[in-house]
Amino acid sequence: METDPPAREQFQPGDKTLAFKGPEVIEPQCLECFAYEYAEIPSGQAIEIVTTTDEFTSVCPFSGLPDFATVTLAYTPTDKCLELRSYKYYLTSYRDVGIWYEHLVNRMLEDLVRAVEPRAMRLEIACNTRGGIRSTVTASYPAE
Protein backbone atom coordinates (compact mmCIF):
# COMPACT_ATOMS: atom_id res chain seq x y z
CA MET A 1 0.00 0.00 0.00
CA GLU A 2 1.36 3.40 -1.01
CA THR A 3 1.43 6.28 1.45
CA ASP A 4 1.06 9.91 0.47
CA PRO A 5 4.11 12.16 0.92
CA PRO A 6 4.01 14.65 3.84
CA ALA A 7 1.74 17.67 3.32
CA ARG A 8 4.69 20.10 3.04
CA GLU A 9 5.85 18.15 0.02
CA GLN A 10 2.38 17.96 -1.54
CA PHE A 11 1.29 21.57 -1.21
CA GLN A 12 3.31 24.64 -2.14
CA PRO A 13 2.10 28.25 -1.86
CA GLY A 14 3.62 29.13 -5.22
CA ASP A 15 3.67 32.86 -4.44
CA LYS A 16 -0.12 32.93 -4.67
CA THR A 17 -1.84 36.22 -3.91
CA LEU A 18 -5.55 37.03 -4.16
CA ALA A 19 -6.55 40.27 -5.88
CA PHE A 20 -7.51 43.19 -3.63
CA LYS A 21 -8.22 46.90 -3.88
CA GLY A 22 -6.28 49.88 -2.56
CA PRO A 23 -7.32 52.42 0.09
CA GLU A 24 -8.70 54.75 -2.59
CA VAL A 25 -11.97 52.73 -2.52
CA ILE A 26 -12.62 53.49 1.18
CA GLU A 27 -15.77 55.64 1.40
CA PRO A 28 -15.48 58.31 4.13
CA GLN A 29 -18.09 60.39 2.29
CA CYS A 30 -20.80 57.96 3.42
CA LEU A 31 -20.27 58.91 7.11
CA GLU A 32 -23.24 60.90 8.39
CA CYS A 33 -23.95 62.59 11.69
CA PHE A 34 -27.00 63.92 13.50
CA ALA A 35 -27.28 66.89 15.85
CA TYR A 36 -26.43 66.22 19.49
CA GLU A 37 -29.00 68.14 21.53
CA TYR A 38 -27.13 68.01 24.87
CA ALA A 39 -23.85 69.53 23.73
CA GLU A 40 -24.26 72.66 25.88
CA ILE A 41 -25.04 71.09 29.26
CA PRO A 42 -22.35 69.70 31.63
CA SER A 43 -23.65 66.13 31.68
CA GLY A 44 -23.92 66.15 27.90
CA GLN A 45 -20.34 67.33 27.55
CA ALA A 46 -19.07 64.44 29.68
CA ILE A 47 -20.69 61.45 27.96
CA GLU A 48 -18.75 58.83 26.08
CA ILE A 49 -20.34 56.89 23.23
CA VAL A 50 -18.86 53.42 22.68
CA THR A 51 -19.68 51.36 19.61
CA THR A 52 -18.29 47.87 19.00
CA THR A 53 -18.56 45.45 16.09
CA ASP A 54 -16.89 42.11 15.51
CA GLU A 55 -17.97 42.03 11.86
CA PHE A 56 -15.05 44.03 10.43
CA THR A 57 -13.09 42.62 7.51
CA SER A 58 -10.26 43.94 5.36
CA VAL A 59 -7.57 41.96 3.55
CA CYS A 60 -3.88 41.35 4.05
CA PRO A 61 -1.92 43.59 1.64
CA PHE A 62 0.61 40.79 1.21
CA SER A 63 -1.55 37.75 0.48
CA GLY A 64 -5.00 39.16 -0.21
CA LEU A 65 -6.44 36.76 2.37
CA PRO A 66 -9.19 38.17 4.61
CA ASP A 67 -8.37 39.64 7.99
CA PHE A 68 -11.05 39.82 10.68
CA ALA A 69 -11.16 42.17 13.65
CA THR A 70 -13.27 43.68 16.37
CA VAL A 71 -13.49 47.45 16.05
CA THR A 72 -14.28 49.56 19.12
CA LEU A 73 -14.94 53.25 18.66
CA ALA A 74 -15.26 55.48 21.74
CA TYR A 75 -15.82 59.23 21.54
CA THR A 76 -17.06 62.28 23.38
CA PRO A 77 -19.20 64.31 21.00
CA THR A 78 -19.23 68.06 20.55
CA ASP A 79 -22.42 68.99 18.69
CA LYS A 80 -22.98 65.88 16.53
CA CYS A 81 -23.13 62.09 16.84
CA LEU A 82 -22.20 59.42 14.34
CA GLU A 83 -25.16 57.81 12.60
CA LEU A 84 -24.59 54.05 12.89
CA ARG A 85 -26.04 52.91 9.57
CA SER A 86 -23.60 55.17 7.73
CA TYR A 87 -20.77 53.90 9.96
CA LYS A 88 -21.63 50.30 8.98
CA TYR A 89 -21.46 51.25 5.28
CA TYR A 90 -18.13 52.95 5.91
CA LEU A 91 -16.71 49.86 7.65
CA THR A 92 -17.99 47.65 4.83
CA SER A 93 -16.03 49.72 2.31
CA TYR A 94 -12.85 48.15 3.76
CA ARG A 95 -13.81 44.54 2.99
CA ASP A 96 -11.77 44.29 -0.25
CA VAL A 97 -9.01 46.73 0.76
CA GLY A 98 -5.46 45.52 1.28
CA ILE A 99 -4.23 47.51 4.28
CA TRP A 100 -1.98 46.88 7.29
CA TYR A 101 -3.83 47.24 10.61
CA GLU A 102 -1.23 49.77 11.75
CA HIS A 103 -2.25 51.98 8.81
CA LEU A 104 -5.93 51.11 9.02
CA VAL A 105 -6.37 52.40 12.58
CA ASN A 106 -4.88 55.78 11.67
CA ARG A 107 -6.80 56.14 8.40
CA MET A 108 -10.08 55.23 10.08
CA LEU A 109 -9.47 57.60 12.99
CA GLU A 110 -8.71 60.48 10.60
CA ASP A 111 -11.91 59.85 8.62
CA LEU A 112 -14.06 59.59 11.76
CA VAL A 113 -12.57 62.69 13.41
CA ARG A 114 -13.16 64.66 10.21
CA ALA A 115 -16.81 63.56 10.09
CA VAL A 116 -17.76 63.73 13.79
CA GLU A 117 -15.47 66.55 15.04
CA PRO A 118 -15.46 65.07 18.58
CA ARG A 119 -13.96 66.42 21.77
CA ALA A 120 -12.03 63.16 22.01
CA MET A 121 -12.00 59.85 20.16
CA ARG A 122 -10.31 56.47 20.60
CA LEU A 123 -10.30 53.65 18.08
CA GLU A 124 -9.21 50.11 18.89
CA ILE A 125 -8.83 47.32 16.35
CA ALA A 126 -8.40 43.86 17.90
CA CYS A 127 -7.22 41.54 15.17
CA ASN A 128 -8.12 37.87 15.17
CA THR A 129 -5.31 35.48 15.96
CA ARG A 130 -3.08 34.55 13.05
CA GLY A 131 -0.19 32.16 13.45
CA GLY A 132 -0.70 32.13 17.21
CA ILE A 133 -0.25 35.92 17.49
CA ARG A 134 -3.04 38.32 18.42
CA SER A 135 -2.57 42.05 17.77
CA THR A 136 -4.50 45.06 19.03
CA VAL A 137 -3.81 48.52 17.63
CA THR A 138 -5.18 51.73 19.14
CA ALA A 139 -5.16 55.37 18.03
CA SER A 140 -6.52 58.42 19.86
CA TYR A 141 -7.58 61.98 19.15
CA PRO A 142 -6.25 64.15 20.46
CA ALA A 143 -3.17 61.99 20.60
CA GLU A 144 -2.51 60.80 24.15
Legacy VTK file of the C-alpha trace (Angstrom):
# vtk DataFile Version 3.0
C-alpha trace
ASCII
DATASET POLYDATA
POINTS 144 float
0.000 0.000 0.000
1.364 3.397 -1.007
1.426 6.278 1.447
1.063 9.909 0.474
4.110 12.160 0.924
4.014 14.655 3.835
1.744 17.674 3.319
4.688 20.096 3.041
5.848 18.151 0.017
2.382 17.955 -1.536
1.289 21.574 -1.209
3.310 24.642 -2.143
2.098 28.246 -1.856
3.615 29.131 -5.223
3.671 32.862 -4.442
-0.123 32.932 -4.671
-1.844 36.221 -3.914
-5.551 37.035 -4.161
-6.554 40.267 -5.876
-7.508 43.189 -3.629
-8.218 46.901 -3.878
-6.283 49.881 -2.562
-7.319 52.416 0.086
-8.704 54.745 -2.589
-11.973 52.729 -2.523
-12.623 53.490 1.181
-15.766 55.639 1.402
-15.485 58.306 4.133
-18.087 60.391 2.294
-20.801 57.962 3.423
-20.270 58.907 7.108
-23.239 60.900 8.390
-23.950 62.591 11.695
-27.000 63.922 13.502
-27.278 66.891 15.851
-26.426 66.220 19.489
-29.005 68.143 21.530
-27.134 68.014 24.866
-23.846 69.531 23.728
-24.264 72.663 25.882
-25.042 71.088 29.261
-22.352 69.704 31.632
-23.651 66.131 31.684
-23.924 66.154 27.899
-20.335 67.326 27.550
-19.072 64.436 29.680
-20.686 61.449 27.956
-18.749 58.828 26.083
-20.339 56.893 23.235
-18.861 53.417 22.680
-19.684 51.363 19.605
-18.292 47.872 18.998
-18.564 45.449 16.095
-16.888 42.109 15.510
-17.966 42.032 11.862
-15.054 44.033 10.428
-13.085 42.619 7.513
-10.259 43.937 5.363
-7.571 41.958 3.551
-3.875 41.349 4.054
-1.920 43.587 1.639
0.611 40.788 1.215
-1.546 37.747 0.484
-5.002 39.161 -0.212
-6.444 36.763 2.373
-9.188 38.166 4.606
-8.366 39.644 7.990
-11.048 39.817 10.679
-11.156 42.166 13.649
-13.271 43.683 16.371
-13.488 47.454 16.046
-14.285 49.560 19.116
-14.945 53.253 18.659
-15.261 55.482 21.736
-15.823 59.227 21.541
-17.060 62.280 23.380
-19.203 64.314 21.002
-19.231 68.060 20.555
-22.422 68.989 18.687
-22.975 65.876 16.533
-23.126 62.090 16.841
-22.198 59.419 14.343
-25.164 57.812 12.600
-24.585 54.048 12.891
-26.044 52.908 9.566
-23.597 55.165 7.726
-20.771 53.899 9.964
-21.626 50.302 8.977
-21.456 51.250 5.282
-18.129 52.945 5.912
-16.715 49.860 7.653
-17.990 47.645 4.834
-16.033 49.720 2.307
-12.851 48.153 3.758
-13.806 44.542 2.988
-11.766 44.287 -0.248
-9.013 46.725 0.755
-5.463 45.517 1.281
-4.227 47.510 4.284
-1.980 46.883 7.288
-3.827 47.243 10.614
-1.228 49.770 11.751
-2.246 51.981 8.809
-5.926 51.112 9.017
-6.371 52.397 12.582
-4.876 55.777 11.668
-6.803 56.142 8.399
-10.082 55.230 10.078
-9.469 57.604 12.995
-8.710 60.482 10.598
-11.911 59.852 8.620
-14.058 59.589 11.756
-12.571 62.692 13.410
-13.157 64.656 10.209
-16.814 63.564 10.086
-17.760 63.732 13.786
-15.473 66.548 15.044
-15.460 65.074 18.577
-13.962 66.416 21.773
-12.026 63.158 22.010
-12.005 59.847 20.158
-10.312 56.470 20.597
-10.303 53.654 18.078
-9.213 50.109 18.885
-8.825 47.322 16.353
-8.405 43.865 17.904
-7.216 41.539 15.170
-8.120 37.867 15.165
-5.308 35.475 15.957
-3.075 34.552 13.050
-0.191 32.155 13.449
-0.699 32.130 17.207
-0.254 35.920 17.491
-3.041 38.324 18.417
-2.572 42.046 17.770
-4.496 45.056 19.030
-3.807 48.522 17.634
-5.179 51.732 19.139
-5.156 55.371 18.033
-6.520 58.417 19.863
-7.582 61.977 19.150
-6.247 64.148 20.457
-3.165 61.991 20.595
-2.515 60.795 24.148
LINES 1 145
144 0 1 2 3 4 5 6 7 8 9 10 11 12 13 14 15 16 17 18 19 20 21 22 23 24 25 26 27 28 29 30 31 32 33 34 35 36 37 38 39 40 41 42 43 44 45 46 47 48 49 50 51 52 53 54 55 56 57 58 59 60 61 62 63 64 65 66 67 68 69 70 71 72 73 74 75 76 77 78 79 80 81 82 83 84 85 86 87 88 89 90 91 92 93 94 95 96 97 98 99 100 101 102 103 104 105 106 107 108 109 110 111 112 113 114 115 116 117 118 119 120 121 122 123 124 125 126 127 128 129 130 131 132 133 134 135 136 137 138 139 140 141 142 143
